[in-house]
Amino acid sequence: MHDPVPRLPSLLEAVLSVGTDLELRATLQHIVDAAAELTEARYAALDMTDPGRDGLTGIRTAERPEPPEPPEPPESTESPKPPELPELPELVVPIHVDDEVFGDLRLAGKREGPFTDEDEQLVRVLATQAGIAIGNARLYETARQRERWIEGAAAVTTALLSGESAADALMTVAERARRLAEASAGVILQPTEDGGMEIVTASTLDDPGDIVGVVIEPGSPVLEQLLGGEPVFIDDTATDPRMTTRVRHRFGPSMMLPLQAGGRLLGTLALPRRRGGRPYTAVERLLATQFASQAALALVHAEAQHSRERLAVYEDRDRIARDLHDLVVQRLFATGMMLESTQRRSAGTGDTDKDVHAMLGRAVDELQSTVQEVRTAIFALQQPPADAPTTFRGKVLREAAGAGAVLGFQPSTRFIGAVENRLAEPVAGRLLTALRRALTAASRRAGASRVEITVDVTAPLPDGRPGVRLTVFDDGGAGNGHTEGGGAEGGAGTTVTWQSPL
């Protein structure tokens, strides 16, 4: 046996090269190339014992040498046989990873003579280091995959809880899962009324139009597992006898994962790869199953959130309906009686035109107030109850609603003039502060059964400058009224007036 020391630098260089990359495929390629270079082999390959575990096929380097040109065959009526590849001496060394045989490193076609014991010794040293490098690369690849799937699940949860519609939520799950799994399609199936399952959402690299609507009919062998909430892993969708859909011929390896939360089956997430694609590894199957469970939980929470928002809308509409009945309908009824009384008096008692004119003026004022109340109620109906109001009108109505919870009844609110266009910060902020103080004071007065809020941006200040005036009246107790910023109104109850230049 030759002394291996002269080739020690080459061995050290080969050992270092196999650990320079943490990506598994690149590490395996480094191992094969280093073994070929170290032994001067024309052909090197790494045949894995379990290719499906890592989703890789055999790794190879230089091709076998071409066979020599065969001599010219003698003339014959028989067809010539094709030349056969000559058998080449091989050197085979196993690679162990964590006490398991990862695969065999095969070398053939040494440039000068057969492989020697020295070649075998060098390759075994390389194989030992290769086992360590493969183990590290596996750990890195698993950690990187887990990180991607965790980030994907977090992104899906955030998107679903941000208020997407049901259809958009399912598409978000399908699209994100397809990218994470490197699949050719991400598909959501849901149970049908007749006991089958139908594809309701599909995210594909191509047009998904002919996939959506495909049904797995009742009686399909795979359907019992899916409806039972069990994951199904398929090596080749096109040839698996359990698959019966008309699009199965397009796909190869596939995962079908239950979207299940709290014992409730929402559907199935299917992630097929193209025909001939690499199989899913055990790690990918585990991470995808965990992703589907978290996505299902997020879908349930998003559905519950939407239900709460809808309930809040219905409750708010009920409140507005009560307000319209209590404030608007009663006022219209009273105004109608006032007009009827005026008509009778003018016809039967001979009241002067001046008295009739005054009563009609009051009726007109009441009708204008009623119209304003209707507009306010309609505006409140249009506000999303779960969102913080962004308009000034919305903020005033929110303050009024908050006071109504304490008072036991809803304050009446009027807006005079283009408040959104004319009122800006910081005046709007100071007005809201004054409104809160006035409503708090009103809620503390005994006997209050009516609170009226008026915001008027058409009222000039005493010095003639354009201004805004806030008036808050309540009928609790007997007060003279007071003013913040100038101006006051007196009478039964209490009136708070705040005003400021625009």
Phi, psi and omega per residue, in radians:
M1 nan 2.396 -3.140
H2 -1.272 2.714 3.081
D3 -1.314 2.141 -3.082
P4 -1.366 -0.112 -3.052
V5 -1.027 -0.724 3.141
P6 -1.017 -0.461 3.139
R7 -1.720 0.196 -3.140
L8 -1.063 -0.764 3.096
P9 -1.002 -0.673 3.121
S10 -1.158 -0.675 3.113
L11 -1.118 -0.805 3.129
L12 -1.056 -0.708 3.123
E13 -1.133 -0.691 3.123
A14 -1.164 -0.721 3.135
V15 -1.085 -0.738 3.130
L16 -1.169 -0.610 -3.062
S17 -1.185 -0.546 -3.078
V18 -1.300 -0.237 3.134
G19 -1.874 0.252 -3.077
T20 -1.470 -0.204 -3.074
D21 -2.313 2.373 3.137
L22 -1.599 -0.163 3.109
E23 -1.364 2.284 -2.945
L24 -1.088 -0.842 -3.112
R25 -1.066 -0.750 3.123
A26 -1.115 -0.650 3.113
T27 -1.106 -0.776 3.131
L28 -1.108 -0.671 3.119
Q29 -1.150 -0.685 3.074
H30 -1.046 -0.699 -3.118
I31 -1.114 -0.829 -3.109
V32 -1.130 -0.793 -3.127
D33 -1.132 -0.694 -3.136
A34 -1.158 -0.699 3.123
A35 -1.121 -0.713 3.131
A36 -1.137 -0.756 -3.135
E37 -1.194 -0.646 -3.087
L38 -1.190 -0.616 -3.096
T39 -1.805 0.013 -3.101
E40 1.020 0.687 3.120
A41 -1.545 2.465 3.093
R42 -1.374 -0.378 -3.044
Y43 -2.353 2.297 3.089
A44 -2.509 2.507 -3.133
A45 -2.648 2.674 3.054
L46 -2.124 1.905 3.137
D47 -1.723 2.054 -3.052
M48 -1.488 2.479 3.132
T49 -1.155 -0.708 -3.122
D50 -2.313 1.427 -3.100
P51 -1.064 -0.543 -3.096
G52 -1.164 -0.398 -3.103
R53 -1.115 -0.701 -3.107
D54 -1.884 -0.001 3.099
G55 1.227 0.483 -3.108
L56 -2.169 2.612 3.002
T57 -1.683 -3.075 -3.121
G58 -1.054 2.571 3.124
I59 -1.842 2.298 -3.093
R60 -2.328 2.807 3.027
T61 -2.192 -2.311 -2.968
A62 -0.908 2.494 -3.093
E63 -1.329 2.844 3.045
R64 -1.091 2.585 3.100
P65 -1.141 2.576 3.138
E66 -1.164 2.501 3.094
P67 -1.194 2.665 3.118
P68 -1.127 2.716 3.122
E69 -1.111 2.218 3.117
P70 -1.242 2.615 3.098
P71 -1.159 2.752 3.138
E72 -1.077 2.166 -3.141
P73 -1.287 2.607 3.065
P74 -1.147 2.708 -3.133
E75 -1.069 2.270 -3.115
S76 -2.654 2.741 3.105
T77 -1.441 -0.243 -3.140
E78 -1.436 2.617 3.104
S79 -1.262 2.385 -3.133
P80 -1.183 2.535 3.092
K81 -1.439 2.517 3.123
P82 -1.175 2.524 -3.138
P83 -1.121 2.533 3.102
E84 -1.712 2.577 3.128
L85 -1.244 2.304 -3.128
P86 -1.195 2.505 3.074
E87 -1.240 2.289 -3.123
L88 -1.938 2.425 3.077
P89 -1.045 2.389 -3.083
E90 -2.052 2.628 2.979
L91 -2.047 2.060 -3.079
V92 -2.039 2.152 -3.136
V93 -2.267 2.180 3.128
P94 -1.318 2.640 3.057
I95 -2.011 2.176 -3.135
H96 -1.825 2.378 3.042
V97 -2.228 2.015 -3.141
D98 0.939 0.889 3.071
D99 1.134 0.250 3.060
E100 -2.085 2.573 3.107
V101 -1.369 1.968 3.124
F102 -1.324 -0.674 -3.117
G103 3.008 -3.085 -3.133
D104 -1.993 2.291 3.051
L105 -1.603 1.984 -3.047
R106 -1.910 2.298 3.132
L107 -2.212 2.462 -3.135
A108 -2.659 2.777 3.037
G109 1.299 0.825 3.097
K110 -1.077 2.389 -3.008
R111 -1.148 -0.591 -3.109
E112 -2.267 1.710 3.048
G113 1.373 -3.087 -3.135
P114 -1.355 2.921 3.055
F115 -1.186 2.519 -3.096
T116 -1.886 2.983 3.047
D117 -1.078 -0.570 3.103
E118 -1.108 -0.723 3.096
D119 -1.050 -0.797 -3.132
E120 -1.084 -0.726 3.140
Q121 -1.106 -0.747 3.131
L122 -1.127 -0.728 -3.116
V123 -1.193 -0.605 3.101
R124 -1.160 -0.677 3.065
V125 -1.086 -0.755 3.118
L126 -1.105 -0.688 -3.128
A127 -1.135 -0.634 3.104
T128 -1.085 -0.832 3.111
Q129 -1.159 -0.590 3.128
A130 -1.113 -0.675 3.109
G131 -1.053 -0.701 3.106
I132 -1.156 -0.784 -3.126
A133 -1.105 -0.684 3.134
I134 -1.159 -0.715 3.096
G135 -1.058 -0.753 3.106
N136 -1.133 -0.725 3.139
A137 -1.135 -0.643 3.086
R138 -1.099 -0.800 3.129
L139 -1.061 -0.741 -3.138
Y140 -1.139 -0.756 -3.112
E141 -1.135 -0.715 3.118
T142 -1.112 -0.775 3.135
A143 -1.105 -0.702 -3.139
R144 -1.176 -0.722 3.090
Q145 -1.106 -0.772 -3.125
R146 -1.076 -0.709 3.132
E147 -1.103 -0.742 3.136
R148 -1.103 -0.766 -3.112
W149 -1.191 -0.662 3.115
I150 -1.131 -0.776 3.105
E151 -1.094 -0.675 3.121
G152 -1.131 -0.730 3.120
A153 -1.126 -0.698 3.117
A154 -1.138 -0.703 3.127
A155 -1.134 -0.690 3.115
V156 -1.127 -0.764 3.132
T157 -1.050 -0.782 3.134
T158 -1.077 -0.762 -3.114
A159 -1.147 -0.714 -3.082
L160 -1.207 -0.596 -3.115
L161 -1.490 0.032 -3.137
S162 -1.532 0.008 3.046
G163 1.827 0.425 3.116
E164 -1.239 2.721 3.045
S165 -1.237 2.920 -3.115
A166 -1.054 -0.752 -3.134
A167 -1.150 -0.738 3.124
D168 -1.142 -0.616 3.140
A169 -1.113 -0.775 3.127
L170 -1.141 -0.686 3.112
M171 -1.141 -0.647 3.101
T172 -1.059 -0.777 3.120
V173 -1.114 -0.818 -3.102
A174 -1.115 -0.764 -3.095
E175 -1.154 -0.818 -3.109
R176 -1.144 -0.731 -3.140
A177 -1.128 -0.693 3.129
R178 -1.057 -0.740 -3.132
R179 -1.205 -0.724 -3.124
L180 -1.141 -0.681 -3.096
A181 -1.477 -0.074 -3.065
E182 0.952 0.744 -3.129
A183 -1.652 2.886 3.098
S184 -1.503 -0.244 3.122
A185 -2.692 2.583 2.965
G186 -2.106 2.102 -2.954
V187 -2.230 2.387 3.035
I188 -1.933 2.186 3.054
L189 -1.962 2.517 3.084
Q190 -2.287 2.614 -3.122
P191 -1.077 2.538 3.079
T192 -1.793 2.919 -3.085
E193 -1.147 -0.507 -3.099
D194 -1.572 0.170 3.059
G195 1.671 0.130 3.070
G196 -1.724 -2.851 3.040
M197 -2.406 2.448 -3.066
E198 -2.159 2.453 3.060
I199 -1.318 2.013 -3.095
V200 -1.846 -0.336 -3.136
T201 -2.533 2.424 3.119
A202 -2.528 2.280 3.016
S203 -2.004 2.025 -3.096
T204 -2.340 2.866 3.047
L205 -1.274 -0.418 3.123
D206 -1.897 -2.984 3.123
D207 -1.201 2.091 -3.113
P208 -1.513 0.157 -3.003
G209 -1.022 -0.651 -3.099
D210 -1.543 0.037 3.097
I211 -1.673 -0.769 3.123
V212 -1.072 2.284 -3.116
G213 1.754 -0.203 3.083
V214 -1.149 2.379 -3.031
V215 -2.065 2.367 2.913
I216 -1.560 1.951 -3.011
E217 -1.246 2.640 3.047
P218 -0.965 2.457 -3.121
G219 1.727 -0.171 3.100
S220 -1.125 2.407 -3.105
P221 -1.016 -0.523 -3.088
V222 -1.483 -0.256 -3.007
L223 -1.191 -0.656 -3.120
E224 -1.058 -0.703 3.117
Q225 -1.173 -0.741 -3.101
L226 -1.147 -0.811 -3.135
L227 -1.208 -0.387 3.068
G228 -1.449 0.003 3.106
G229 1.353 0.458 3.141
E230 -1.774 2.454 3.047
P231 -1.257 2.565 3.115
V232 -2.200 2.218 3.137
F233 -2.022 2.230 -3.002
I234 -2.145 2.292 3.139
D235 -1.347 -0.673 -3.139
D236 -2.604 1.862 -3.093
T237 -1.075 -0.622 -3.056
A238 -1.147 -0.535 -3.050
T239 -1.961 -0.136 -3.114
D240 -1.207 2.175 -3.069
P241 -1.174 -0.287 3.126
R242 -1.296 -0.359 -3.081
M243 -1.586 2.254 -3.036
T244 -2.224 0.047 -3.072
T245 -1.330 2.795 -3.084
R246 -1.301 -0.184 -3.122
V247 -1.831 0.123 -3.040
R248 -1.136 -0.472 -3.071
H249 -1.154 -0.260 -3.103
R250 -1.394 -0.357 -2.874
F251 -2.064 2.743 3.106
G252 -1.964 -2.000 3.133
P253 -1.072 2.507 -3.084
S254 -2.641 2.668 2.987
M255 -2.145 2.367 3.070
M256 -2.159 1.918 -2.916
L257 -2.036 2.358 -3.127
P258 -1.245 2.383 2.954
L259 -1.696 1.582 -2.966
Q260 -2.303 2.345 3.126
A261 -2.576 2.285 3.117
G262 1.057 0.586 -3.133
G263 1.351 0.077 -3.122
R264 -1.871 2.192 3.137
L265 -1.582 1.960 3.125
L266 -1.477 -0.462 -3.084
G267 2.803 -2.821 -3.123
T268 -2.323 2.386 3.054
L269 -1.778 2.024 3.130
A270 -1.874 2.357 -3.102
L271 -2.266 1.392 3.125
P272 -1.488 2.537 2.989
R273 -1.761 2.926 -3.100
R274 -1.146 2.793 3.096
R275 -1.032 2.233 -3.108
G276 1.490 0.021 3.121
G277 -1.210 2.871 -3.103
R278 -1.206 2.537 -3.123
P279 -1.228 2.756 3.072
Y280 -1.308 2.407 3.104
T281 -1.440 2.930 3.109
A282 -1.088 -0.656 3.128
V283 -1.150 -0.761 3.120
E284 -1.092 -0.679 3.126
R285 -1.125 -0.747 -3.136
L286 -1.136 -0.820 -3.104
L287 -1.156 -0.668 3.122
A288 -1.170 -0.655 3.104
T289 -1.118 -0.749 3.100
Q290 -1.133 -0.685 3.090
F291 -1.059 -0.770 -3.120
A292 -1.101 -0.682 3.127
S293 -1.119 -0.763 -3.134
Q294 -1.214 -0.657 3.107
A295 -1.107 -0.682 3.113
A296 -1.123 -0.720 3.114
L297 -1.098 -0.718 3.111
A298 -1.135 -0.652 3.102
L299 -1.107 -0.710 3.122
V300 -1.135 -0.776 3.132
H301 -1.116 -0.716 3.126
A302 -1.115 -0.693 3.112
E303 -1.119 -0.727 3.119
A304 -1.123 -0.679 3.126
Q305 -1.120 -0.748 3.112
H306 -1.123 -0.647 3.116
S307 -1.131 -0.719 3.107
R308 -1.113 -0.692 3.126
E309 -1.144 -0.707 3.104
R310 -1.130 -0.711 3.109
L311 -1.088 -0.702 3.110
A312 -1.099 -0.661 3.098
V313 -1.100 -0.803 -3.127
Y314 -1.109 -0.735 3.126
E315 -1.115 -0.693 3.139
D316 -1.169 -0.647 3.108
R317 -1.198 -0.627 3.055
D318 -1.083 -0.743 3.126
R319 -1.096 -0.765 -3.133
I320 -1.125 -0.653 3.102
A321 -1.093 -0.717 3.099
R322 -1.114 -0.714 3.123
D323 -1.075 -0.767 3.128
L324 -1.069 -0.676 -3.137
H325 -1.206 -0.823 -3.041
D326 -1.263 -0.682 -3.014
L327 -1.674 -0.728 -3.001
V328 -1.543 -0.890 -3.063
V329 -1.102 -0.756 3.129
Q330 -1.107 -0.677 3.141
R331 -1.174 -0.713 3.090
L332 -1.087 -0.716 3.121
F333 -1.074 -0.797 -3.138
A334 -1.112 -0.688 3.138
T335 -1.139 -0.703 3.099
G336 -1.068 -0.723 3.106
M337 -1.136 -0.643 3.136
M338 -1.117 -0.765 3.135
L339 -1.150 -0.686 3.117
E340 -1.116 -0.719 3.125
S341 -1.125 -0.709 3.131
T342 -1.083 -0.712 -3.136
Q343 -1.103 -0.746 -3.125
R344 -1.159 -0.734 -3.114
R345 -1.141 -0.729 -3.110
S346 -1.197 -0.486 -3.109
A347 -1.559 -0.570 -2.987
G348 -1.853 -0.433 -3.025
T349 -1.952 -0.160 3.078
G350 1.296 0.542 3.079
D351 -1.039 2.651 3.138
T352 -1.190 2.747 3.093
D353 -1.041 -0.535 -3.120
K354 -1.141 -0.746 3.130
D355 -1.144 -0.745 3.119
V356 -1.085 -0.746 -3.137
H357 -1.067 -0.708 -3.136
A358 -1.138 -0.756 -3.132
M359 -1.185 -0.675 3.071
L360 -1.121 -0.644 3.099
G361 -1.085 -0.723 3.086
R362 -1.099 -0.676 3.125
A363 -1.124 -0.733 3.116
V364 -1.082 -0.744 3.113
D365 -1.047 -0.724 3.134
E366 -1.134 -0.688 3.111
L367 -1.135 -0.695 3.092
Q368 -1.093 -0.720 3.095
S369 -1.098 -0.683 3.137
T370 -1.121 -0.754 3.096
V371 -1.026 -0.713 3.128
Q372 -1.119 -0.698 3.114
E373 -1.090 -0.716 3.121
V374 -1.113 -0.771 3.117
R375 -1.063 -0.737 3.130
T376 -1.094 -0.760 -3.140
A377 -1.112 -0.726 3.124
I378 -1.129 -0.717 3.119
F379 -1.081 -0.743 3.118
A380 -1.106 -0.625 3.134
L381 -1.131 -0.509 -3.108
Q382 -1.441 -0.175 -3.103
Q383 -1.425 2.254 3.050
P384 -1.116 2.094 -3.032
P385 -1.153 -0.431 -3.080
A386 -1.502 -0.146 -3.074
D387 -1.804 2.610 3.037
A388 -1.275 2.320 -3.103
P389 -1.150 2.511 -3.136
T390 -1.900 -0.295 3.130
T391 -1.622 2.785 3.131
F392 -1.145 -0.733 3.098
R393 -0.990 -0.790 -3.139
G394 -1.073 -0.656 3.138
K395 -1.192 -0.692 3.088
V396 -1.116 -0.767 3.133
L397 -1.125 -0.600 3.084
R398 -1.122 -0.745 3.107
E399 -1.092 -0.696 3.133
A400 -1.150 -0.711 3.125
A401 -1.128 -0.696 3.105
G402 -1.096 -0.710 3.107
A403 -1.189 -0.594 -3.139
G404 -1.087 -0.581 3.112
A405 -1.118 -0.525 3.140
V406 -1.493 -0.723 -3.077
L407 -1.242 -0.536 -3.050
G408 1.615 0.007 3.062
F409 -2.629 2.818 -3.060
Q410 -1.589 2.200 3.064
P411 -1.094 2.621 3.049
S412 -1.484 2.391 -3.075
T413 -2.238 2.306 3.099
R414 -2.240 2.521 3.047
F415 -2.153 2.256 3.127
I416 -2.068 2.107 3.141
G417 1.640 3.039 -3.100
A418 -1.409 1.366 -3.033
V419 -1.125 -0.622 -3.096
E420 -1.197 -0.594 -3.091
N421 -1.468 -0.610 -2.993
R422 -1.667 -0.373 -3.040
L423 -1.790 2.142 -3.116
A424 -2.321 2.958 3.058
E425 -1.208 2.624 0.048
P426 -1.569 0.032 -3.101
V427 -1.077 -0.714 -3.124
A428 -1.063 -0.714 3.125
G429 -1.120 -0.726 3.131
R430 -1.178 -0.628 3.114
L431 -1.118 -0.748 3.128
L432 -1.112 -0.642 3.083
T433 -1.108 -0.781 3.100
A434 -1.100 -0.640 3.125
L435 -1.131 -0.756 3.125
R436 -1.060 -0.781 -3.139
R437 -1.090 -0.738 -3.117
A438 -1.160 -0.727 3.131
L439 -1.190 -0.636 3.088
T440 -1.099 -0.759 3.116
A441 -1.118 -0.698 -3.134
A442 -1.129 -0.654 -3.111
S443 -1.196 -0.335 -3.125
R444 -1.568 -0.201 -3.119
R445 -1.492 2.318 -3.098
A446 -1.276 2.539 3.028
G447 1.463 0.069 -3.133
A448 -1.225 2.205 3.103
S449 -2.210 -0.034 -3.124
R450 -2.628 2.281 3.063
V451 -2.284 2.255 -3.135
E452 -2.107 2.209 3.122
I453 -1.957 2.266 3.100
T454 -2.289 2.222 3.047
V455 -2.017 2.021 -3.039
D456 -2.138 2.004 3.112
V457 -1.748 0.219 3.090
T458 -1.867 -0.020 -3.071
A459 -1.495 2.056 3.107
P460 -1.299 2.702 3.063
L461 -1.318 2.881 3.115
P462 -0.967 -0.525 -3.136
D463 -1.512 0.086 3.079
G464 1.652 -0.172 -3.134
R465 -1.277 2.621 3.078
P466 -1.161 2.455 -3.088
G467 -2.579 3.113 3.058
V468 -2.134 2.451 -3.131
R469 -2.231 2.262 3.048
L470 -1.883 2.234 3.100
T471 -2.191 2.203 3.101
V472 -2.147 1.992 -3.131
F473 -1.974 2.390 2.980
D474 -2.381 2.637 -3.079
D475 -1.702 0.329 3.114
G476 -1.399 2.252 3.140
G477 1.126 -2.909 3.118
A478 -2.215 2.006 3.139
G479 -2.292 2.831 3.123
N480 -1.530 -0.194 -3.072
G481 1.455 2.630 3.073
H482 -2.556 2.946 -2.985
T483 -2.233 2.446 2.953
E484 -2.025 1.988 -3.120
G485 1.643 0.042 3.062
G486 1.903 2.491 3.084
G487 1.550 2.544 -3.141
A488 -2.738 2.759 3.012
E489 -2.266 2.432 3.141
G490 -1.925 -3.005 3.141
G491 2.140 -3.105 3.113
A492 -1.050 2.401 -3.069
G493 1.547 -2.848 -3.091
T494 -2.260 2.341 3.111
T495 -2.148 2.206 3.067
V496 -1.934 2.211 3.139
T497 -2.117 2.294 3.069
W498 -2.217 2.386 3.121
Q499 -2.525 2.767 -3.072
S500 -2.787 2.629 3.026
P501 -1.118 2.590 3.073
L502 -1.342 nan nan
